[in-house]
């Protein structure tokens, strides 16, 4: 059976979760993502996640019709394209609309971005985060697709989970946020948290 974009994104999110849990390396993530995004059938999506614990056979099955519904958070007038902190601090929180391209820069300062109550002008968003002797903290809801591809040089560029997050991958059609850039003598941290107002998810067997 042919694989859809939604099927590929669902499997890609499983791989990103595995990276955040320390089960695969960044190099393995990149190699497996190449396979996932090149896959044309559902069968080709199985090998990249076959050795990961807790991945059910249904993880690569076609998305349900309900999941194909457009996400209500997509659309609106884009907000600021930059968040800059030079020997100071900057915040992006609450109900704001994230533009398709956003640049966050911290030099001897800190930037805090919280996307849990945000809208997204378009489904695909790229955040370029550059921290030089500073820090950038980005909080994303656990029901969107997140890709972290930046790197740190004498610094850290990492993703993590905090609090109770859903064990299920985001539904197809959810916003996609790619965080890239670099950290030099500083840090960029992307943290997945449960969206504000979102009811807790029950883990299987709970």
C-alpha positions as CSV (number, residue, x, y, z in Angstrom):
1,X,0.0,0.0,0.0
2,X,1.3,3.5,-0.9
3,X,2.5,5.7,2.0
4,X,1.1,9.2,2.4
5,X,2.9,12.3,3.7
6,X,1.0,11.9,6.9
7,X,2.3,8.3,7.3
8,X,5.9,9.4,6.8
9,X,5.6,12.2,9.3
10,X,4.1,9.9,11.9
11,X,7.0,7.5,11.6
12,X,9.5,10.5,11.6
13,X,8.1,11.7,14.9
14,X,8.6,8.3,16.4
15,X,12.3,8.6,15.4
16,X,12.6,12.1,16.9
17,X,11.1,10.7,20.2
18,X,13.7,7.9,20.1
19,X,16.5,10.5,19.7
20,X,15.2,12.5,22.7
21,X,15.2,9.3,24.8
22,X,18.8,8.5,23.8
23,X,17.9,5.3,21.9
24,X,19.4,6.5,18.6
25,X,22.2,9.0,17.7
26,X,21.8,12.1,15.6
27,X,23.6,10.3,12.8
28,X,21.2,7.4,13.0
29,X,18.3,9.8,13.1
30,X,19.4,11.4,9.9
31,X,20.0,8.1,8.1
32,X,16.6,6.7,9.1
33,X,14.8,9.9,8.2
34,X,16.3,9.7,4.7
35,X,14.8,6.3,4.4
36,X,11.4,7.4,5.8
37,X,11.0,10.4,3.5
38,X,12.1,8.3,0.5
39,X,9.6,5.6,1.3
40,X,6.8,5.0,-1.2
41,X,5.0,2.1,0.5
42,X,4.0,1.4,4.1
43,X,6.3,-1.7,4.1
44,X,9.3,0.6,3.5
45,X,8.4,2.6,6.7
46,X,8.7,-0.5,9.0
47,X,12.6,-1.1,9.0
48,X,13.6,2.4,10.4
49,X,11.5,1.8,13.6
50,X,11.6,-2.0,13.8
51,X,14.2,-2.1,16.5
52,X,12.6,0.5,18.8
53,X,10.8,-0.7,21.9
54,X,7.1,0.1,22.3
55,X,6.5,0.6,18.6
56,X,3.4,-1.3,17.6
57,X,2.7,-2.7,14.2
58,X,0.0,-0.1,13.8
59,X,2.5,2.7,13.8
60,X,3.0,2.5,10.1
61,X,-0.6,1.9,9.2
62,X,-2.6,4.5,7.2
63,X,-3.9,7.4,9.1
64,X,-7.6,7.4,10.0
65,X,-10.0,9.8,8.2
66,X,-10.4,11.7,11.4
67,X,-6.7,12.4,11.6
68,X,-6.7,14.0,8.2
69,X,-8.8,16.9,9.4
70,X,-7.0,20.3,9.2
71,X,-5.6,21.5,12.5
72,X,-7.5,24.6,13.8
73,X,-4.3,26.2,14.9
74,X,-3.1,26.7,11.3
75,X,-3.7,30.1,9.7
76,X,-3.7,33.8,10.7
77,X,-1.6,36.9,10.2
78,X,2.1,36.1,10.9
79,X,3.7,37.7,13.9
80,X,7.3,38.9,14.3
81,X,10.0,37.1,12.3
82,X,12.7,37.7,14.9
83,X,13.3,37.3,18.6
84,X,16.6,39.0,19.6
85,X,18.3,39.3,22.9
86,X,21.7,41.1,23.1
87,X,22.8,41.4,26.7
88,X,19.1,41.3,27.6
89,X,16.1,39.0,27.4
90,X,13.3,38.4,24.9
91,X,10.0,36.5,25.2
92,X,7.4,35.1,22.8
93,X,4.5,33.6,24.8
94,X,0.8,33.4,24.8
95,X,-1.5,33.6,21.8
96,X,0.7,34.7,19.0
97,X,1.0,33.5,15.4
98,X,4.3,32.0,14.4
99,X,5.5,33.0,10.9
100,X,6.7,30.3,8.5
101,X,10.3,31.5,9.1
102,X,11.4,32.8,12.5
103,X,14.9,33.7,13.7
104,X,15.9,33.7,17.3
105,X,19.2,35.2,18.3
106,X,20.8,35.4,21.8
107,X,24.2,37.0,22.6
108,X,25.0,37.3,26.2
109,X,21.3,37.1,26.8
110,X,18.3,34.8,26.7
111,X,15.3,34.1,24.6
112,X,12.2,32.3,25.8
113,X,9.6,31.0,23.3
114,X,6.5,29.1,24.2
115,X,4.4,27.7,21.4
116,X,1.8,25.9,23.4
117,X,-0.8,28.7,23.0
118,X,0.5,29.8,19.6
119,X,-1.1,29.6,16.1
120,X,0.9,28.9,13.0
121,X,0.6,31.0,9.9
122,X,1.4,27.9,7.8
123,X,1.6,24.2,8.6
124,X,5.4,24.1,8.1
125,X,7.5,26.4,10.3
126,X,11.2,26.8,10.5
127,X,12.8,28.4,13.6
128,X,16.5,29.3,13.2
129,X,18.0,29.5,16.7
130,X,21.5,31.0,17.2
131,X,22.9,31.2,20.8
132,X,26.3,32.8,21.3
133,X,27.3,32.9,25.0
134,X,23.5,32.9,25.7
135,X,20.5,30.7,25.9
136,X,17.4,30.0,23.9
137,X,14.6,27.9,25.4
138,X,11.8,26.8,23.1
139,X,8.7,25.0,24.5
140,X,6.5,23.2,22.0
141,X,3.2,21.3,22.6
142,X,3.4,17.5,22.4
143,X,0.7,17.4,19.7
144,X,2.7,18.9,16.9
145,X,5.5,17.4,14.9
146,X,9.0,18.7,15.9
147,X,12.3,18.3,14.1
148,X,15.5,19.4,15.9
149,X,18.5,19.5,13.6
150,X,20.8,22.2,15.0
151,X,24.3,21.6,16.6
152,X,26.4,22.9,19.4
153,X,30.0,23.9,19.4
154,X,31.3,24.1,23.0
155,X,27.6,24.4,23.7
156,X,24.4,22.3,23.6
157,X,21.6,22.0,21.0
158,X,19.2,19.5,22.4
159,X,15.6,18.4,22.7
160,X,13.8,16.9,25.7
161,X,10.4,16.1,27.3
162,X,9.1,17.5,30.5
163,X,6.1,16.6,32.6
164,X,3.4,14.3,31.3
165,X,3.3,14.1,27.6
166,X,1.1,12.0,25.3
167,X,2.6,8.6,24.4
168,X,0.9,8.9,21.0
169,X,2.5,10.6,18.0
170,X,0.9,13.8,16.8
171,X,-2.0,13.3,14.4
172,X,-1.4,13.8,10.6
173,X,-2.2,17.3,9.7
174,X,-0.7,18.7,12.9
175,X,1.7,21.7,12.6
176,X,5.3,20.8,11.7
177,X,8.1,22.9,13.4
178,X,11.7,22.5,12.4
179,X,14.3,24.0,14.8
180,X,17.7,24.4,13.3
181,X,20.8,26.7,14.0
182,X,23.7,26.4,16.4
183,X,25.0,27.2,19.9
184,X,28.5,28.5,20.6
185,X,29.4,28.7,24.3
186,X,25.7,28.7,24.9
187,X,22.6,26.5,24.7
188,X,19.5,25.9,22.7
189,X,16.9,23.6,24.3
190,X,13.6,22.4,22.7
191,X,11.2,21.0,25.3
192,X,8.0,19.1,24.5
193,X,5.2,19.7,27.1
194,X,1.5,19.1,27.2
195,X,-0.4,22.0,25.6
196,X,-2.1,24.3,28.1
197,X,-5.8,23.3,28.5
198,X,-5.1,19.9,26.8
199,X,-6.4,17.0,29.0
200,X,-3.9,14.4,30.1
201,X,-3.5,11.4,27.9
202,X,-3.9,7.9,29.4
203,X,-1.0,5.6,28.8
204,X,-1.9,2.1,27.6
205,X,-2.5,-0.2,30.5
206,X,-3.2,2.7,32.9
